[in-house]
C-alpha cells in the first residue's frame, strides 16, 4: 500500500452562500482564485469535500458551485473545515520559499554538526513562522523559521541546518560550556 499524498492547505469553508447550495470558501493562496485550479478540494484525510464547477468573488471569499450536491445546512455544518490539495498539484515555490508540507520529516542539524531532531510541524501562532522539532529524546521544541536561525534548507538532502542561540535549545541539546567556544 502506498503512502497517502502529502497535502497542502489552500482554503477553508466559510459557510454557505445563498439558498441554492453554494459554498462560501476563503482562499489562502497568493492568487486567491488559484485555489480552484488544483482539482478537487479535500479534507485532511484526503477525502474529496468540494469539486469546484464555478466560483465567483464575494466580499469575503468566493461563492462556489460544487459538483457535490449539498444543502445550505451541510455547508454551514462544515464551516471552518480546511481544504487541501495534493502537494504534487501545486506549482513549485518561488526561490526562498517552501511549502510547510515539504519541511515535515526533514532532519534538523546544527551548523556545528549536532543532530537536533526532525521537523514535525511548522506552525505560526501569530508572532512569526516556527519549526517544531522532535529531538531524539524528550518533548518537542520550537525554533524561529528565519534566515538567521535556519540559514540552509536542503530539500534534496532532506535536511535543515540551523544556527540558533543555545538558549533556544533544550538543555540536553545545548553545547556544554567550553565546548566549541571561540571566545
N, C-alpha and C positions, 0 to 999 in steps of 0.2 A: 504494500500500500504506500502510495507516495505521500509526501508531506503536504499539508494544506498550503495554498498560496499565501505569501505574505501580503497583507492588506494595508492600504493607506486610507486614512480618513479624508474625505473630500467634502463632506457636508453633514447636515443634520435635519431631521424632520422637525419643522417648527409648528406643526399642527395641520389643520385643514384650511382650505380656501374655498369660499362659495358653497353652494349646495349641490353641486354636480359631481362630487367625489374627487376634486383636485387636492393634491397635497401641497402644503406650503413648505418649501425647502430653503434652508440657509446654506449658502455655498461657502466653503473655506479655501477655495482655490484662488491663485493670484488673479486669474481672469475668471470672474465669477461664473460665467456661462460654461466654462470648460468642464465643470463638474458633470455636465450632462453628456459629454462627448466620449467618456471612457467605458461606456457599456452599462449593463445593469448595476444598480447600486445595492450593496449588500449590508447585512448586519455583521457584527464582529466574528460570527461563526462562519460567514461566507454564504449564508442563505440569501437569495435574492429577495429584496424588500420592494424595490421600485425599479421598473424599467421605463425610463422616460420616453414618451412618444412626442410630446410637445411641452414647451415651457415658455413662460412669459414673465418679464420682470414685474415685481410688486414693490411697494415702498420698502419693505424689508424682506429680501429674498426673492423667491420665484414661486409662481403658481405652476404646478406640474401635473399634466395629464399622464397617467401611468398605464402601461399595458395591463397591470394587475388591477382588477376592478375592486375597489374598496369604497366603503361608505365614509361619509364625513366623520362619523364616530370612530371608525377604525384609525384614520389618520390622527385624530385628536388623541387617541389612546397611545399612539406611537410617538407623541411629542417628546423631543429630546433624544430620540434614537440617532446614534451616529451612523452615517452612511459611508461605506467603504468601497474601494475598487481594488483589484489585484495590482500589486506593485508593477508588474510587467506591462500593465496598460498605461502607466504614467510615462510622460516624457522624461528623458534624463535630466537631472537637476543641472542648473547653471553652475559654472565654476564657483567654488567656495560655498556651495550649498549641498545639503544632503537630506534625504528623507529619513525620518526617525526610524522607520522600519529597517533601513539599511544599517543603522547603528546597533540594533539589538543583536546580542551574541558576539560582538567584537571583543577581542581581548584588550584589556587596558594595561598598558605598560608605562612605567615611569621613564622619563628620558634617561635616567641613570641605569636602566635595565631591570629594575624591580618589577615583578609581576604583581599587579594590584587587584586583578579580578576580571570580571566580564560585565559588559553593559547589559542591564536588564530592562531599562526604560529610559526615556528622555522627556521628563515632564517639564512643564512650565507652570509654576504656581502663581505667576503674576510678577515676579521680580526678575525674570530672565530665564533662558534655557538652561537646563541642568542635564547631567547624565547620572543615572542611578547605577551604581557599581556594586556587584555582589563579589566580595573578596573570597579567597579560598576557604576562610573560616570566619564566622561571625556574621553579623547583620549587614544590610546594605548601607552604603554611604553615598553622598551626593557631591558632585563637582560641578562648578560652573562650566557650561559649554561655550567657552570663549576662545579666541585665538591665543590669548595669553596662557590659559590653562591647558588647552588642547591644541598644541601647535601642529600636530600631524594626524590626519585621518587617512588611513591607507585601507580602502575598501578591498582592494585585491589581496592584500595580506591579511585581511580581517583583523585589523589592529588599530587602536588609538594610542598615540604616545602623548603622555600628559606631563606637565611640569607645574603641579600645584604647590602652594605653600604647604609645608609639612603639617601645620595645624589643621588643614582640611582633611587629612587622612586619619583613619582610626589609629589609635596608639600602636596596635600590633604591626601596622604597616609603616610607621614613621621611622625615619633613619635615626639611629641612636646617636647621641651627641658624640662628636668626634668622628663619626663615620662619614667620609666623603666631604668633610668641611674643608673649605679652601681659605677661610679667614683665620 
